[in-house]
Amino acid sequence: MKFAFNIINKLINNPTKTNLMALNKVLMLGIPFNAPHGFKIKEISEDAVLISLPNRKLNHNHLGGVHACAMATVGEYCAGMSLLKSFGISQYRLILSDLHVKYTYQGRSDLQGLCSPRQIDKEAVKKVLDSEGKHLQELKTVISDKNGKEVAIVTTTWQLKAWDQVKTKA
């Protein structure tokens, strides 16, 4: 497991075009639920995690638009990647605690999720982790269409916990 974690951390911390392609492949295997949706990590930086959500039949709802659950999932994915960008995967276990989606417009084109790791006060989080052993972090991801129109806001809350504090196996 540590070997895979180290590979993921290296790819995230050096997000060249080639490394993003490799990261997408590794995560497609590691998160098989996401694979059929065609999500692609387009950017990982201190400022932004950008993930595409293609407008294709598999991702459609009964009305022909992008399915609400596909948007929720790409929002969760962006936030999780923002946490990985900030903390890596080796030291802390990340687990989704809460998810809320506010849909504002029907998505009928390719969409993208955007979450900024700058929402995270890394020093404050580490202080809480050191003193309490776990921390809840809320993040917002904006889902927009190819014209930049906002179609949803996904708010996620994540529990971060040091791996040595986790009572269940990874």
Buried (B, 14 or more C-beta within 10 A) or exposed (E): EEEEBEBBBEBBEEBEEEBBEBBBEBBBEEEEEBBEBBBBBBBBEEEBBBBBBBBEEEBBEEEEBBBBEBBBBBBBBBBBBBBBBBBBBEBBBBEEEEBEBEBBEBBBBBBBBBBBBEBBEEEEBBEBBEEEEBBEBBBBBBBBBEEEEBBBBBBBBBBBBBBEEBEEEE
